[in-house]
Amino acid sequence: MRGEIPPSCGIGWLLHIDFTALLPVSGPMDRKSQIDLIGAVALTVFAFHLGFNQVVIKVTSGGFSPVFSAGLRSAGAVLVLLVWMYLRGLRIALPRRAWVGGLLSGLLFALEFTSAFTALDLSTVSRVSVIFYSMPVWLALMAHFLLPGEQLTAGRGVGLALAMAGVALALLDRNSGAASWTGDLLSLLAALCWAGIVLCVRLTPLSEVPPAQQLICQVAVSAPILLLIAPLFGPLMRDVEPIHVAGLLFQILAVASFGYLIWFWLMTIYPASSVASFSFLSPVFSVLCGWLILSEEVALSIWAALALVAAGIYLINRKPGRRPST
């Protein structure tokens, strides 16, 4: 589900959510006070998983138009999640008080992935990832003004400045391959929509709803919207081959359905802020995957922008150290 992210980016409230419904049927696991080796490996693999998914989206667009692909992904995720929630005995329907927040988050979800998938069709994975994964930056800025107790500290302010400088550097670079103002601006819009979803969850009764219900609400609302507007963006099918179908199935099962649930499961074991601190790795892996798998030309300025954004996200998400008692 897209509404969960790191401290001062809106994750503090997650500490009050009961995630036990997402645990394996074998029973709850002991919570840990810090990330151990197994946790670090799992979170690094998960960050790679998200980074690699940007390449999968790019490849899948060779067989399905971007918006149609996003719609099929949401529709497939609805079916998978319905079966999974039924088998786990989880409540599916949203309580009435959360309907407005659920509808708004679903609309933002649809706009986010219309923008993100189209951006990846127009530009390179590296450019889109640097801008798209700057989302915690914009959320931290919004939260500073809109959410009580989420004011920026000096360290997070430095992180915000670094990441914004990185985004500006990426936007100003017009010499690298497949540079597209439309793609860049759509990537930025997708990041802002992602941040908007978190604010929507924080500011409405949707925050009281378990994560699985939030996730199925977002994909259920977005699926028909994306499928209905997809013809406006051109032919739905391109040169479909098995690799494109495999890419779509990967997105449905490994990302939109169980990928986010695994993220929540990790939060039941490790501190939410520590889990979130690994988010800076996702854009790093995205750029590396685009470079290594798709042989994308990555200009020096994009590498520099990536370093600034990753450092900024790390500083924004970093848990402040406690002062020693005197």
Secondary structure, 3 states (H helix, E strand, C coil): CCCCCCCCCCCHHHHHCCCHHHCCCCCCCCCCCCCCHHHHHHHHHHHHHHHHHHHHHHHHCCCECHHHHHHHHHHHHHHHHHHHHHHHCCCCCCCHHHHHHHHHHHHHHHHHHHHHHHHHHHCCHHHHHHHHCCHHHHHHHHHHHHCCCCCCCHHHHHHHHHHHHHHHHHHHCCCCCCCCHHHHHHHHHHHHHHHHHHHHHHHCHHHHCCHHHHHHHHHHHHHHHHHHHHHHHCCCECCCCHHHHHHHHHHHHHHHHHHHHHHHHHHHHCCHHHHHHHHHHHHHHHHHHHHHHCCCCCCHHHHHHHHHHHHHHHHHHCCCCCCCCC
